């Protein structure tokens, strides 16, 4: 979990301290949309690793029904749990391009809550940068 928090903290520090960034000026043919990046801890040291099959079922049961427009799942990260042990494949990142004009915060929070309950993890980190998207 420390790895996921470290990755998220680095992203937040890089973003600076602005409370609400202005919408970017998108190039012609692109549209300004919000995105959500969710960092799901799979291996945090002592807890058993969340298997590929278990995570795939979670995506099928919790994420896909809520975000039918689609999402992207990626392996992420490695972190040092102690000075001599590097834990790789510590997280999965899910990127969702949020539909224009709809507030999806409740759906995202439901996914975070479901993951914490199902896999007994402390948290699921969310980062929500603005993006220009070519549709």
MDAnalysis code that builds the backbone (N, CA, C; Angstrom):
import MDAnalysis as mda
import numpy as np

u = mda.Universe.empty(405, n_residues=135, atom_resindex=np.repeat(np.arange(135), 3), trajectory=True)
u.add_TopologyAttr("name", ["N", "CA", "C"] * 135)
u.add_TopologyAttr("resid", np.arange(1, 136))
u.add_TopologyAttr("resname", ["UNK", "UNK", "UNK", "UNK", "UNK", "UNK", "UNK", "UNK", "UNK", "UNK", "UNK", "UNK", "UNK", "UNK", "UNK", "UNK", "UNK", "UNK", "UNK", "UNK", "UNK", "UNK", "UNK", "UNK", "UNK", "UNK", "UNK", "UNK", "UNK", "UNK", "UNK", "UNK", "UNK", "UNK", "UNK", "UNK", "UNK", "UNK", "UNK", "UNK", "UNK", "UNK", "UNK", "UNK", "UNK", "UNK", "UNK", "UNK", "UNK", "UNK", "UNK", "UNK", "UNK", "UNK", "UNK", "UNK", "UNK", "UNK", "UNK", "UNK", "UNK", "UNK", "UNK", "UNK", "UNK", "UNK", "UNK", "UNK", "UNK", "UNK", "UNK", "UNK", "UNK", "UNK", "UNK", "UNK", "UNK", "UNK", "UNK", "UNK", "UNK", "UNK", "UNK", "UNK", "UNK", "UNK", "UNK", "UNK", "UNK", "UNK", "UNK", "UNK", "UNK", "UNK", "UNK", "UNK", "UNK", "UNK", "UNK", "UNK", "UNK", "UNK", "UNK", "UNK", "UNK", "UNK", "UNK", "UNK", "UNK", "UNK", "UNK", "UNK", "UNK", "UNK", "UNK", "UNK", "UNK", "UNK", "UNK", "UNK", "UNK", "UNK", "UNK", "UNK", "UNK", "UNK", "UNK", "UNK", "UNK", "UNK", "UNK", "UNK", "UNK", "UNK", "UNK"])
u.atoms.positions = np.array([
    [0.824, -1.186, 0.000],
    [0.000, 0.000, 0.000],
    [0.865, 1.245, 0.000],
    [2.007, 1.169, 0.693],
    [2.890, 2.331, 0.720],
    [3.316, 2.717, -0.688],
    [3.489, 1.711, -1.550],
    [3.913, 1.998, -2.925],
    [2.846, 2.777, -3.669],
    [1.601, 2.367, -3.508],
    [0.502, 3.046, -4.184],
    [0.398, 4.478, -3.678],
    [0.509, 4.655, -2.372],
    [0.447, 6.005, -1.823],
    [1.621, 6.846, -2.277],
    [2.819, 6.235, -2.387],
    [3.993, 6.979, -2.847],
    [3.814, 7.424, -4.290],
    [3.282, 6.551, -5.129],
    [3.041, 6.893, -6.531],
    [2.035, 8.036, -6.613],
    [0.954, 7.927, -5.847],
    [-0.073, 8.965, -5.869],
    [0.455, 10.284, -5.314],
    [1.229, 10.225, -4.236],
    [1.782, 11.445, -3.651],
    [2.707, 12.148, -4.634],
    [3.510, 11.377, -5.358],
    [4.398, 11.982, -6.347],
    [3.590, 12.701, -7.422],
    [2.501, 12.088, -7.846],
    [1.641, 12.722, -8.842],
    [1.014, 14.004, -8.325],
    [0.585, 13.987, -7.071],
    [-0.021, 15.179, -6.487],
    [1.000, 16.300, -6.309],
    [2.222, 15.949, -5.898],
    [3.263, 16.968, -5.755],
    [3.606, 17.583, -7.103],
    [3.657, 16.744, -8.122],
    [3.973, 17.246, -9.458],
    [2.873, 18.170, -9.970],
    [1.645, 17.942, -9.508],
    [0.522, 18.749, -9.964],
    [0.507, 20.133, -9.326],
    [1.245, 20.329, -8.262],
    [1.273, 21.621, -7.600],
    [0.131, 21.778, -6.626],
    [-0.132, 22.995, -6.227],
    [-1.118, 23.235, -5.180],
    [-2.370, 23.921, -5.687],
    [-2.594, 23.994, -6.969],
    [-3.814, 24.598, -7.479],
    [-5.015, 23.816, -6.987],
    [-6.084, 24.503, -6.642],
    [-7.278, 23.797, -6.199],
    [-8.071, 23.267, -7.381],
    [-8.282, 24.062, -8.398],
    [-8.996, 23.620, -9.600],
    [-8.228, 24.122, -10.810],
    [-7.624, 23.208, -11.570],
    [-6.879, 23.668, -12.729],
    [-7.825, 24.163, -13.821],
    [-7.401, 25.158, -14.567],
    [-8.252, 25.610, -15.669],
    [-8.324, 24.537, -16.749],
    [-9.427, 24.516, -17.462],
    [-9.569, 23.560, -18.558],
    [-8.508, 23.859, -19.608],
    [-7.843, 22.819, -20.103],
    [-6.806, 23.062, -21.106],
    [-7.426, 23.523, -22.424],
    [-6.633, 24.245, -23.181],
    [-7.051, 24.600, -24.533],
    [-6.725, 23.391, -25.395],
    [-7.754, 22.700, -25.847],
    [-7.539, 21.466, -26.610],
    [-7.308, 21.774, -28.079],
    [-6.444, 20.997, -28.719],
    [-6.234, 21.141, -30.167],
    [-7.525, 20.850, -30.934],
    [-7.582, 21.333, -32.152],
    [-8.753, 21.105, -32.999],
    [-9.038, 19.610, -33.103],
    [-10.300, 19.249, -32.991],
    [-10.710, 17.858, -33.093],
    [-10.685, 17.103, -31.776],
    [-10.203, 17.761, -30.706],
    [-10.192, 17.118, -29.400],
    [-11.163, 17.835, -28.470],
    [-11.592, 17.129, -27.448],
    [-12.568, 17.660, -26.516],
    [-12.018, 17.542, -25.100],
    [-12.326, 18.509, -24.243],
    [-11.898, 18.475, -22.853],
    [-12.801, 17.525, -22.075],
    [-12.221, 16.496, -21.497],
    [-12.954, 15.548, -20.659],
    [-12.152, 15.284, -19.391],
    [-12.849, 14.894, -18.349],
    [-12.171, 14.514, -17.113],
    [-11.824, 13.033, -17.162],
    [-10.779, 12.670, -16.450],
    [-10.415, 11.263, -16.313],
    [-10.255, 10.931, -14.838],
    [-10.375, 9.669, -14.528],
    [-10.092, 9.179, -13.179],
    [-9.061, 8.081, -13.305],
    [-8.030, 8.163, -12.500],
    [-7.036, 7.093, -12.401],
    [-7.187, 6.492, -11.014],
    [-7.435, 5.191, -10.965],
    [-7.605, 4.491, -9.697],
    [-6.446, 3.524, -9.515],
    [-5.767, 3.613, -8.385],
    [-4.630, 2.753, -8.065],
    [-5.092, 1.703, -7.057],
    [-5.123, 0.435, -7.482],
    [-5.572, -0.672, -6.648],
    [-4.352, -1.465, -6.171],
    [-4.125, -1.497, -4.863],
    [-3.009, -2.266, -4.311],
    [-3.290, -3.755, -4.494],
    [-2.307, -4.482, -5.050],
    [-2.445, -5.928, -5.221],
    [-1.553, -6.687, -4.266],
    [-0.430, -6.105, -3.944],
    [0.529, -6.754, -3.059],
    [1.114, -5.669, -2.170],
    [0.943, -5.822, -0.872],
    [1.409, -4.779, 0.034],
    [2.369, -5.296, 1.086],
    [2.854, -6.490, 0.921],
    [3.795, -7.028, 1.902],
    [3.260, -8.285, 2.527],
    [2.596, -8.167, 3.662],
    [2.133, -9.333, 4.407],
    [0.839, -9.930, 3.858],
    [-0.068, -9.103, 3.327],
    [-1.327, -9.638, 2.826],
    [-1.084, -10.487, 1.585],
    [-1.962, -11.478, 1.341],
    [-1.818, -12.251, 0.106],
    [-2.062, -11.360, -1.115],
    [-1.373, -11.681, -2.203],
    [-1.502, -10.924, -3.449],
    [-2.896, -11.132, -4.032],
    [-3.474, -10.085, -4.578],
    [-4.735, -10.208, -5.311],
    [-4.375, -10.829, -6.660],
    [-4.896, -12.011, -6.940],
    [-4.535, -12.744, -8.163],
    [-5.094, -12.056, -9.403],
    [-4.524, -12.419, -10.551],
    [-5.016, -11.887, -11.823],
    [-6.484, -12.240, -12.019],
    [-6.853, -13.503, -11.722],
    [-8.243, -13.934, -11.888],
    [-9.186, -13.175, -10.959],
    [-8.768, -12.983, -9.713],
    [-9.609, -12.253, -8.760],
    [-9.788, -10.801, -9.201],
    [-8.713, -10.186, -9.692],
    [-8.828, -8.802, -10.136],
    [-9.705, -8.714, -11.385],
    [-9.556, -9.660, -12.297],
    [-10.382, -9.678, -13.516],
    [-11.865, -9.805, -13.149],
    [-12.192, -10.673, -12.184],
    [-13.581, -10.800, -11.735],
    [-14.071, -9.487, -11.130],
    [-13.205, -8.826, -10.362],
    [-13.575, -7.537, -9.779],
    [-13.899, -6.520, -10.884],
    [-13.066, -6.457, -11.900],
    [-13.320, -5.548, -13.025],
    [-14.656, -5.880, -13.676],
    [-14.884, -7.172, -13.932],
    [-16.125, -7.602, -14.593],
    [-17.367, -7.312, -13.748],
    [-17.254, -7.462, -12.428],
    [-18.419, -7.333, -11.560],
    [-18.650, -5.911, -11.033],
    [-17.581, -5.159, -10.840],
    [-17.721, -3.847, -10.203],
    [-17.470, -2.659, -11.135],
    [-16.439, -2.739, -11.969],
    [-16.077, -1.605, -12.819],
    [-16.882, -1.558, -14.121],
    [-16.880, -2.662, -14.858],
    [-17.520, -2.677, -16.174],
    [-19.003, -2.314, -16.112],
    [-19.780, -2.831, -15.157],
    [-21.197, -2.433, -15.116],
    [-21.403, -0.940, -14.845],
    [-20.476, -0.320, -14.128],
    [-20.625, 1.108, -13.800],
    [-20.095, 2.018, -14.912],
    [-19.101, 1.543, -15.651],
    [-18.456, 2.370, -16.680],
    [-18.503, 1.627, -18.012],
    [-19.685, 1.551, -18.568],
    [-19.916, 0.782, -19.802],
    [-19.232, 1.386, -21.028],
    [-18.855, 2.668, -20.945],
    [-18.179, 3.306, -22.072],
    [-16.763, 2.783, -22.236],
    [-16.229, 2.145, -21.201],
    [-14.906, 1.547, -21.292],
    [-13.926, 2.079, -20.267],
    [-12.854, 1.338, -20.115],
    [-11.790, 1.677, -19.182],
    [-10.530, 0.940, -19.606],
    [-9.407, 1.352, -19.044],
    [-8.115, 0.733, -19.342],
    [-7.503, 0.241, -18.044],
    [-6.999, -0.990, -18.046],
    [-6.364, -1.584, -16.874],
    [-4.891, -1.820, -17.196],
    [-4.004, -1.371, -16.291],
    [-2.557, -1.529, -16.490],
    [-1.899, -2.026, -15.209],
    [-0.842, -2.834, -15.363],
    [0.002, -3.177, -14.223],
    [0.840, -1.968, -13.871],
    [1.115, -1.809, -12.593],
    [1.890, -0.641, -12.182],
    [2.759, -0.961, -10.980],
    [3.892, -0.340, -10.995],
    [4.681, -0.166, -9.812],
    [5.489, -1.314, -9.277],
    [6.468, -0.904, -8.563],
    [7.292, -1.756, -7.725],
    [7.681, -0.898, -6.541],
    [7.810, -1.491, -5.393],
    [8.210, -0.723, -4.231],
    [9.066, -1.586, -3.325],
    [9.862, -0.950, -2.541],
    [10.771, -1.643, -1.643],
    [10.097, -1.746, -0.281],
    [9.729, -2.996, 0.100],
    [9.033, -3.196, 1.367],
    [9.989, -3.144, 2.549],
    [11.240, -3.442, 2.309],
    [12.303, -3.266, 3.295],
    [13.594, -3.094, 2.500],
    [14.710, -2.826, 3.135],
    [15.934, -2.534, 2.369],
    [16.379, -3.626, 1.401],
    [15.952, -4.862, 1.619],
    [16.439, -5.955, 0.779],
    [15.384, -6.594, -0.108],
    [14.160, -6.095, -0.118],
    [13.090, -6.771, -0.851],
    [12.323, -5.797, -1.743],
    [12.368, -6.037, -3.059],
    [11.612, -5.242, -4.026],
    [10.358, -6.024, -4.395],
    [9.195, -5.429, -4.193],
    [7.922, -6.065, -4.521],
    [7.450, -5.473, -5.842],
    [7.349, -6.324, -6.875],
    [6.892, -5.818, -8.173],
    [5.436, -6.202, -8.390],
    [4.815, -5.557, -9.378],
    [3.398, -5.803, -9.650],
    [2.536, -5.432, -8.464],
    [2.919, -4.381, -7.771],
    [2.278, -4.017, -6.517],
    [0.887, -3.431, -6.702],
    [0.542, -2.988, -7.906],
    [-0.751, -2.329, -8.097],
    [-1.250, -2.526, -9.522],
    [-2.519, -2.267, -9.685],
    [-3.136, -2.137, -10.995],
    [-3.708, -0.735, -11.052],
    [-3.559, -0.108, -12.207],
    [-4.124, 1.220, -12.415],
    [-5.254, 1.087, -13.426],
    [-6.381, 1.671, -13.094],
    [-7.517, 1.706, -14.004],
    [-7.732, 3.163, -14.386],
    [-7.766, 3.422, -15.689],
    [-7.999, 4.771, -16.202],
    [-9.376, 4.786, -16.858],
    [-10.181, 5.748, -16.450],
    [-11.539, 5.882, -16.980],
    [-11.698, 7.297, -17.522],
    [-12.109, 7.421, -18.784],
    [-12.476, 8.723, -19.338],
    [-13.941, 8.918, -18.971],
    [-14.198, 9.949, -18.166],
    [-15.543, 10.159, -17.633],
    [-16.447, 10.842, -18.657],
    [-17.684, 10.385, -18.755],
    [-18.618, 10.977, -19.713],
    [-18.820, 12.458, -19.456],
    [-18.932, 13.204, -20.526],
    [-19.114, 14.653, -20.433],
    [-20.467, 14.979, -19.806],
    [-20.436, 15.913, -18.855],
    [-21.665, 16.414, -18.274],
    [-22.284, 15.536, -17.197],
    [-21.611, 14.454, -16.799],
    [-22.171, 13.596, -15.754],
    [-21.196, 13.513, -14.586],
    [-21.728, 13.549, -13.394],
    [-20.911, 13.402, -12.195],
    [-20.838, 11.917, -11.846],
    [-19.659, 11.353, -11.911],
    [-19.463, 9.928, -11.679],
    [-18.833, 9.640, -10.318],
    [-18.796, 10.633, -9.437],
    [-18.120, 10.471, -8.144],
    [-18.707, 9.329, -7.320],
    [-20.016, 9.165, -7.306],
    [-20.644, 8.100, -6.516],
    [-20.251, 6.719, -7.045],
    [-20.170, 6.581, -8.359],
    [-19.763, 5.294, -8.945],
    [-18.317, 4.972, -8.590],
    [-17.462, 5.972, -8.670],
    [-16.048, 5.767, -8.340],
    [-15.894, 5.397, -6.872],
    [-16.611, 6.069, -6.008],
    [-16.531, 5.763, -4.576],
    [-17.067, 4.365, -4.285],
    [-18.115, 3.937, -4.991],
    [-18.645, 2.579, -4.811],
    [-17.610, 1.525, -5.199],
    [-16.861, 1.773, -6.276],
    [-15.803, 0.855, -6.700],
    [-14.698, 0.800, -5.647],
    [-14.288, 1.954, -5.157],
    [-13.230, 2.003, -4.136],
    [-13.653, 1.234, -2.880],
    [-14.887, 1.444, -2.439],
    [-15.405, 0.769, -1.252],
    [-15.471, -0.743, -1.469],
    [-15.934, -1.167, -2.638],
    [-16.043, -2.600, -2.946],
    [-14.673, -3.276, -2.938],
    [-13.656, -2.611, -3.478],
    [-12.310, -3.205, -3.508],
    [-11.752, -3.336, -2.096],
    [-11.890, -2.301, -1.307],
    [-11.393, -2.353, 0.081],
    [-12.064, -3.491, 0.843],
    [-13.369, -3.655, 0.658],
    [-14.094, -4.704, 1.377],
    [-13.734, -6.099, 0.873],
    [-13.677, -6.268, -0.438],
    [-13.437, -7.594, -1.003],
    [-12.031, -8.101, -0.729],
    [-11.039, -7.218, -0.851],
    [-9.645, -7.660, -0.761],
    [-8.936, -7.190, 0.509],
    [-9.666, -6.566, 1.417],
    [-9.119, -6.147, 2.713],
    [-7.885, -5.268, 2.556],
    [-7.992, -4.274, 1.694],
    [-6.931, -3.295, 1.496],
    [-7.323, -2.002, 2.194],
    [-6.325, -1.219, 2.587],
    [-6.590, 0.017, 3.317],
    [-7.269, 1.079, 2.465],
    [-6.861, 1.192, 1.203],
    [-7.440, 2.251, 0.389],
    [-7.224, 1.973, -1.088],
    [-7.936, 2.727, -1.895],
    [-7.740, 2.776, -3.335],
    [-7.513, 4.250, -3.641],
    [-6.345, 4.572, -4.192],
    [-6.000, 5.964, -4.457],
    [-6.650, 6.406, -5.759],
    [-7.208, 7.624, -5.755],
    [-7.816, 8.198, -6.958],
    [-7.106, 9.498, -7.308],
    [-6.737, 9.624, -8.579],
    [-6.187, 10.865, -9.114],
    [-7.069, 11.229, -10.312],
    [-7.453, 12.481, -10.425],
    [-8.361, 12.881, -11.496],
    [-7.852, 14.040, -12.331],
    [-6.882, 13.803, -13.217],
    [-6.383, 14.912, -14.037],
    [-7.310, 15.235, -15.208],
    [-7.329, 16.495, -15.636],
    [-8.072, 16.840, -16.850],
    [-7.304, 16.344, -18.069],
    [-8.019, 16.060, -19.156],
    [-7.376, 15.547, -20.361],
    [-8.056, 16.091, -21.600],
    [-7.267, 16.237, -22.642],
    [-7.826, 16.495, -23.968],
    [-7.912, 15.141, -24.666],
    [-9.066, 14.816, -25.201],
    [-9.307, 13.493, -25.755],
    [-9.725, 13.633, -27.209],
    [-9.117, 12.841, -28.066],
    [-9.494, 12.771, -29.477],
    [-10.591, 11.725, -29.586],
    [-11.792, 12.166, -29.928],
    [-12.931, 11.248, -30.008],
    [-13.103, 10.697, -31.399],
])
